[in-house]
Amino acid sequence: MITLLWYILTVLVVVQFVLGSFANGFIVLVNCTDWIKRRKFSLVDQVVTALAIFRVSFLWVILINWYSVASNPALSSLTVFRIIIHISWTVNTHFNTWLATSLSILYLLKIANFSSLLFFYLKRRVKSVLLVILVGSLVFLASQLVSVSNHEIVLSNEKEGNVTWKTKERHLILVSNSAVFLLANLIPFTMSLASLVLLIHSLRKHLKKRQLSGQGSQDPSARVHIRALQTMVSFLLLFAIYFFDTLVSFLNFNKLMNKLVLMFCNALLVLYPSSHSLILIWGNKKLTRAFLTYLRQLRSGLRDRE
């Protein structure tokens, strides 16, 4: 029964990996092709393209880690392999999270309308705002990389059977790693959630003005608001799933969970970098048009073969 479940989870991981690689590769291809043709690369396209690149990399890290855990435990026990996977996982998740957060803030500053002077100031300097956020987030990346090294210290001391070390320093390191993990994830989540709430407030004000003026609610601005909100909500939901699964994996490190639970959580992790990219395509007019064009060409090609 357990073996059958592992096979099912493996198929699920591979399917999500293929879909996620296609979606993110498609985003990079369309945006880069458009950049070459028009010699222009909008800020939104830059953030989305960078996010897609890191998500492709993250999908490969997840797949390799899955293979080592499910099919080759000897590989996952190697210290060098484990360190490489942990560092790659940390770097990719960091930029996945903070680029998606930057995209949420970018949607807010580009789409929302507020009379606040501070908002106008940030709106005019949106590129600088995003740069400050991404550069500032490197502090969390450095802290997480230190946590990775602490993690390896814990494992190496456990293998050596250092009982005195286990009872004293092990608890302190695990507590500090937990604090770093929570801060590195809760802060971008809170920033994205605040952007979502402000964008909802902006949409509500916009619809109220149109109702008072006797106009309908279906206008380009409202549709742009709704598309951005759908993208942001999907990111927050998928990020919440990722956060929970990663937390469970961390608890497994403390021997509180079994391997089957860990495998199931790792399978769900693939939803984060794959599903949200499909939603990004659907929420972006340029990407949607390019995708529909690709489907029409594929359909006509299949008809010609018949």
N, C-alpha and C positions, 0 to 999 in steps of 0.2 A: 504493500500500500504506500509506504513512504517512498520507495523507488519510483512508483508510478507518479506520485505527486511531484517528485523532483523532475521527472521528464516533462510533465505539464508546465511547471514553472520555467524550465529551460526553453521550451517552445515559446512561452509568453515573452520571455526576455529577448529571444532572437527576433520575434515578430516586431516587438517594440523598437528594438535596435535598428531593424531595416527601415521601418516607418520614420523613426526619428532621424536617421542618417539621410534618408531621401528628403524629408521636409527641410532640414537645416542646410543640406547641400543645395537644394533648390533655392532657398533664400539667398545664399552666398552667390550662386550663379546668376540669378536675376539681378540682384543689386550691383554686382561687379560689372555685368554686361551693360547695364543702364549707365553706370559711371563711365565706362569707356566710350559709350556712344555720345552721351550728353556733356561729358567733361564736368559734371556736377555730382556731388555726393552730399546729399542732405544730412543733417545731424541725426534725424531719425534712422535713415538708412545706415549710417555709420554704426550707431548703437546696435541696431538689429543684426547687422552683418557680423559684428564682433561677437555678439551673443550667440549667433548660430555657429560660428567657428569654435567657440569654447564648448558648445553643447555637443558638437561632433566629437571633439576630443574627450569630453566627459563620458559619452556613450561608449567609446572604446575602452576607457578605464573601467567602467562598470562591467563590460563584457569580459575583459581579461580577468578581473577580480572574480566574476561569477565562475569562469572556467576553473580558476585555481581553487576555489572553495568547493565547487560541486564535483569536479572531475579529477583534479590533481592536488590533493591536500599537501603532498610533499613540496610542491612549488610554493604554496602559500606559507609554509613554515620556514622558508629561507629568509634570513634577515634582510639581505640586500633587496630581494624582490618585494618584501613587505614594506620596506622603507620607500622604495620607488613608487609603489601603489599608493601609499599613504600621502606622500608629497603630491603626486599627480592628482589624487582625489581632492586634497585640500585646495590646491591652486585652482582647479577647474570649478569646484563648487563655489569658491569665493567669487570668481569673476562671473559665473552664472548668476549668482544671487545679486551681486551689486550692479551688474549691467541691466538685469531685469528691473531692479529698483530704480536705476537711473532712467530706464524707459518709462516707468510709471510717472516719475517726476517730470520727465520731458513732456509726456502727454498732458499733464496738469498745466504746465507753464505755457504750452502751445495752444491748448484748446479752451481752458477755463477763462472766464472773464470776472475780475473782481476790481473794485474801485480803490483797493488799498495801494498806497504808494510803495510799500515793501514788495507787493506782488508785481507791480510794474517794473520795479528795479530788477527783481529776479528774472522777470520775463525778458527784459532787454539784454540780460547777461546770462542767458540760459547755458551757453557753452561753457562759460567760466564756472557756473554752478555745478554742472556735471563733472567738470575736471576736478574741482575741489572735493566732490563726493568720492570719486574714484581714487584720487591720490590719498585722501584721508582714510579710505577703507584699507589701505595697505598696512595700517597699524594693526588691524584685526588679522590680516594675512600673516604678518610676522608673528603675532601671538599664537595663531593656530599652528604655524610651523614649529614653534617652540613646544607646543602641546604634542605634536607628532614625535619629537625627540623624547619627551617625557614618557610617552606611551611605550616607546621602544625600551626605555630604561626599566619600566615596570616589567615588561615581558622578559628581558634579559635577566633581571634579578629573580623573577619567579622560576626561570629555568635553572638558575644556580642554586635554588633552594635556600635563599637568604631569609630565614624566618624573622630575624630581628628587623631587617629592612622592611619586610612586608607589614609588620605591625605598626611601624612608625611613619616612614616617609611615603609609603604607598598611598595611604589615605589622603595625605596632603596633596600629592600630585594629582590624584583622581578628582579631588574637589576643585583644584585650580583649573584642570582641563574642562570640567563641567561648566565652570563659570565663563571660561573663554568661549566655549561652544554656544552657551546661551546668549551671551552678548553679541557674538558674531552673527547670530541668526535672528535674534529678536529685534535688534536695531533696524536692519533693512526691512524686516517684516512690518515694523511699526511705521517706518517712513512710507512704505507702499500703501499701507492701510490708511494713513493720514491723507495721502494723495488721492486715494479712492473716495474718501469721505468728502474732501473738498471739491472733487470733480462732480460728485452727486449733487452737492449744494449748488454748484455753478449751473448744472443742468436744470435743477428745480427753479432757480431764479430766472433762467432763460425761458422756460416753459410758462412761468407765471406772467412774465412780461408779454409774451405772445397772446396769452389768454385775455389779458387786460386790454390789449389792442385789438381784440377780435380776430386774430389770426390763428391758423391751425397749428398743431404741434409738430407736424411733419415738415421740417425744413432741414437744409444741409447741416447747419450747426448742431441741431439736436441729433441727427444721425451720426455725426462725427463723435459727439459726446458718448452716445450709446455704444458705438464700436469700441472706443477706447475703454469704456467701463467694462465691457465684456472681456476684453483682453486682460485688464487688470484683475478682475474677479477670478478669472481662470488661473492667473499666476499665483494669487494668494491661496487659492484652494490647493493647487498642486504643490506649492511651497510648504503648506501646512502638512500635507501627506509626507513630503520629503523630510520635514523636520521631525515628525513623529517616528518615521522609519529609522532615521539616523539615531534618534534617541534610544530606540529599542535595540539597535545594533550596539550602541555604547553600553547599554545595560547588559547585553550579552557578554561583553568584555569582562564584566564583573561576575560572570557565571550565574546570572539570574535567569537567563533564557537558554533554550536548547537550540541546536543547530537548525532544526526545521523552521523555527520561528525566524531565525536570522536569514535563512534562504528566502522565505516568503517576503520579508521586509526588503531584501535586496532586489527581488523581482519587481516590487512596487516602485522602487526608486527610479526605474527607467521611465515611469510616467512623467516625471518632472522635466527632463530635457527633451522628451519626444512629443508629448501631447500638446504642451504649450506652444511649441513651434508650429504645429498644425493650426492652432488657433490664431497665431500671429499671421499666417498666410491668409486665413479667412478674414481677419480684421484689417488687412491692408489692401487697398484698392488695386495698387500696382501689382502686388503679388497675386491677388485673386485673378486679375485679368490674365496674367502670364500663365497661371495654373490652368485656367479654363482654355486658353489657347493651346497649351500643351495637351490637354485631354482631347480637344477636337482634332489636333494633328495625329494623336495616337489612334483615335477612332477611325479617322480616314485612312490611316496606314493599314489598319487591320482589315478594313473593307477592301482595300486594293489587293491585299494578299488573298482574300477569299475570291 
